[in-house]
Amino acid sequence: MRGTVATIAFVFFLFFACYLAYAFSAGVTGQTKKHSATAGCGAKVSGGGGCHGVNSNASIQVALSGPTVLPVGTPGTYTIVLTGATTSGGGCDIAVSSGTLSSTSSLLQVLNQELTHVSPIGTPFSIEFTYLSNSPGTVTMYANGKASGGWNWAPELAIRIGPPSQPVLLLPADGSSAVPTSTVLSWSGVQGAQWTVEVSTSQAFGTVLLRRESLTDTAYTIPEGVLPNNTKCYWRVRATDSGGTGGWSQIWSFSTALTAVEETPGQLPAVFALAQNYPNPFNPNTEVRYEVPGISDVRLVVYDLLGREVATLVNETQQAGRYEVAFDGTGLASGIYVYQITAGSFVQARKMLLTR
């Protein structure tokens, strides 16, 4: 009997010690997945188990929210939210892979370069804090939320610090020749950015033929009358978003040439040409016409604006002549697509719009 009482007293002491260690704790750190995939409330504090057990509790939800893009040296406001528990003894631990955390809330303190509770917090809770980085790159934010009934991880939050990466140029291909003076420039890059495109006859862009800013589409059609005929042109693109303005893309070149022909009945085409599809916009079928002045290996392909091939319309050797091919957009999402013909050194692209 005496042994039983002693055991109960010891267990009660351990429970009470754990309760005090947490309920009146000045906060704990080192409990996020930054440190270990198995770290959790009490796992490091008590060597396993702790006040809230080794395993996370799915009934407790912890979430981080805030901007996923920040300029270098500019602080962002974030929020940690814990739901699924109603107690007077909650807490949290917030960490980042790099950068500085701070908070004006009386509920949080900076400890070991992390944010944790000053004293037990009533749950559910929602607390704002600040994050700042003076170095560009991608960082990860981690968190662990705790209540008397258990604990759980927050999904990690990736944050890009600084401007977008350089865009990748797609069309017309670098070094293309016989490109019409009205052609489509297309590229890929960060979603949601705004774009600046420049075209010049100088690789150093000393003289700019065309500059367009604040474009929201990753394709731009150069209007007639801007580019000179039979001229080598250079083009580049850069992106801007809430993280700042990124660097210019690689510089690609293309050479212009007139492609319009005056048709004479029975006469073969004198130059390569790619016409605008008709109808345009279309749903879901359209026709594409092109002209081949001599025997050539012809490839006609449709791409989406990310540069992914969605259809190959022609891929064969063809004799001189005028051709028309059908394109069926069934199954494709509404939006802008680019179709490009390649025949020897001739490359030309145009945009088409699929509407539903």
Protein Blocks (a to p, Z undefined) as FASTA:
>chain_A
ZZmmmmmmmmmmmmmmmmmmmmmpgbdehiafklomkbcehklmnopgjjnojbdcfkbc
cddeddfbdcehiacddddddehiacfbdcdddddfbdcdddfbfkbcceehiacdfbdc
ddddddddddddfbecddddddddddfkbccddddddddedjddddddfbdcehiahiaf
bdcddddddehiacdddddfbfklmacfbdcehiabfcdcddehkacghiacdddddddd
fkbccddddddddddddfbdcddehiacfbdcddddddddddfbdcdddddfbdcddddd
dddfkopafbdfbdcdddeddddddddfehiacddddddddehjbccdddddddZZ
